[in-house]
């Protein structure tokens, strides 16, 4: 049997002499099983301290406890009942949670788009190009872009959100007659502001059927010159900007000169122009 190493022999000196003399064979057998590690030496040292403090403990029991092999015991796998799954690891997302969040995000985006579109449609954009003069070019330029202007159809001017109206030709158009007036003077033209006087919705273009303007928000209806008719809650006609023709023949809309539309008197006799359609009809 191999002799214990010097380190082991040194540690064994911590045990009482009577232990080493009486149980030397058992100790040597235990130490010869494998090369002692530092943990073994630590356990032997602790055993020596315990042997001196607790002299009634039997030496073989003390040494066996100190030098027992450390064997790793693997736990047998535990089977789970059918349908039982592990808990979701922290930091990971289940498919159901992912789909739920994606649905919430999609719904939120659609809601924001709807709200934003509604606000953009209803809110009067007073700052967009208003308060300044805007040059449209000559009448020839306007008719070149939109030949129907000479026949009375409104000419849309987006920068100042208005319709330029050729009044003499527009009257004929609304009465169902054909006309071609290519050179109206400044006082024969109107610049109707497209913001509805009711809540500020944008008034769409002239409808083909009646040759009238009807606001899509609440149905306020105006004739081709912007005068309020019976349908809708607006209290006045469409507001207007000043129209000028400068020395070079350029048509200018001055959005700083703002005139309110005539009050709605709820009677056809107060209109300056009566078209061919019934007073109480609106565009579809």
ABEGO torsion letter per residue (X at the ends): XBBBBAAAAAAAAABBAAAAAAAAAAAAAAAAABBBBAAAAAAAAAAAAAAAABAABBAAAAAAAAABBBBBBBBBBBBBBBGBBBBBBBGBBBAAAAAAAAAAAAAAAAAAAAAAAAAAAABBBAABGBGBBBBAEBAAAAAAABAAAAAGBBBBBAAAGBBBBBAAAAAAAAAGBBBBBABBBAAABBBBBABBAAAGBBBBBBBAAAGBBBBAAAGBBBBAAGBBBABEABABBBBBBBBBBBAAGBBBBBAABBBBBBBBAGBAAABABBBABBAABBBX
